[in-house]
Every structure is written in structure tokens, then in C-alpha cells.
Amino acid sequence: MHICKINSTFAAVFDFFDMKRSLFVLVCLLASTLLMARDIRYAFLGDSNTWNGGVNCQNEESWCYWFLRGMQPAEGYNLSRSGATWTNTIETLRAPHDSTAVLSPQNVIFNQVVRLLRKVQLKQLSEPDVIIIMAGTNDAWFEQKRPGMWDMTVEEAFAISSDELMKREPGEITSLALSIRYAVETLQRAFPLADIVLLTPLPTTKAPREKLLRVCEVIDGCGLSVGLPVIHLENETVETKDGVHTTPVGARRLGQKLSSIITRYGVR
């Protein structure tokens, strides 16, 4: 009887220490995860709702400001520009120094990619671990300024070999689908270890709903074809000040939601 009591006591003691050890391991794993998260470098590409955050993402009117507050990474930098489209035009050049913030042939996501590559090569920026691209609003809004936008389906855009595509100049790529593929594959070749996440545009009062959804469908198809995650925002209810650009309240809600989604699905 006494032996039983002693054995029970030892079992209880060992259970207690096992529980403490398990708790210690859990805390260590959590701390390690948080430290890893703080070592990550994020690069943001896109149009005005990202550009509003400023070069260092310090403006609370942009979702990237709130996103970084939640993620607490080592670094976050922003190469977005207001007015940018995914779609190139026949006048689009490879223009790393052209950083206009209005709609123009050079204000395209591909040239943001070119600027990112150049800045990393010159060691002006650290190589990114995660690249997040939010664009498409201006493609739907200014469709008439991108006349070749619907010339290719996603399937047709991916029928071209990757090597052949990379030999082309940006002015030879004027459809939305091929422009997305061109920009993304350029990033993948330059930063093979980086995670790339595509965001579809938010709802807007400046373009017909059916056009926006068509743009989102192409972004989704391209993401699927190159194996990238696509986070859909076209059905989100986010507070804006003009039907396009987020208020600080809307930006905070969006940034917090995106940080939660990206953490949940294991993107860094």
C-alpha cells in the first residue's frame, strides 16, 4: 500500500516535470518563430493603396504600415507607385530610373521589379524574403489606356516557353496575362528563395464590377500557373475615402487581416 502511494507520488512528480518540460519546449519554439519572423525582409510592389505607405511603410493610410506593425520583421520597403498597372503597353521600356506616380507606359509592375533588382544588385536594399504584390485596380479603371490588355488568355500566355518569354522586351508584352507572368517569372529567376504573394485588387467605385472581376480572374489564373498563393480582396468591405483609397481605419483592418492570413498559411 505504501509502495503504491510512493509510486503514485513519483508518477505525479514526473508528470509535473514532463508538463514543465513540454511547456519550456513550446515557449522556446514560439520564441524561435518570433525571432525568425523578425529576421524577414518584405518588399511591397503595387499601386496607390500600397504606395500610400511611403518608401518605408510609415503612413497609416496604407495597409502595408499595419501589416508590418503586426509582423514586426527586420525590414520592409515599398517600391509601389500610384497609377501602376500590371499591363504593359507597346511604349513600355525597361526603365529602372523612371519612378513616376501617375498612369504612364513606364508605370507598370514590371518596372517596379526592375527597380527592385537594381537596388538589390547595388546593395541599396537587402534581398527580400517575401515579395507581396497588390495591383489590378488601374488595369480595370483605365482599360482604354492598355489597349492590348485582353489579347491573350491565361492559357495562351503560358503556352510560350519561359526562355522565349525572357528574351522579349516589355514593349512586346501587352496583355494582362502575359504581363503578370513576365513580371513574376523575372522575380522568381532573380530571387528563387523568396516567397511571392499576389493580392487581387479591392472593390472600387471607379471601374465596373465585371471588369474588376475579370482582372482578378486573370491574376488568379496566373498565380495558379506559376504556383504562387493568391489572396482575394475583391469581395472585402474596406473603408475608403474616395471609393478607391483606404482610410487609416480601412488600411488597419486590411493590414491586420493580411498579416493573419499570411502567418496562418506559413508564408514566412
Summary of the structure (lengths in Angstrom):
residues: 268
radius of gyration: 22.8
end to end distance: 55.3
largest distance: 91.8
contacts: 886
relative contact order: 0.14
helix: 50%
strand: 10%
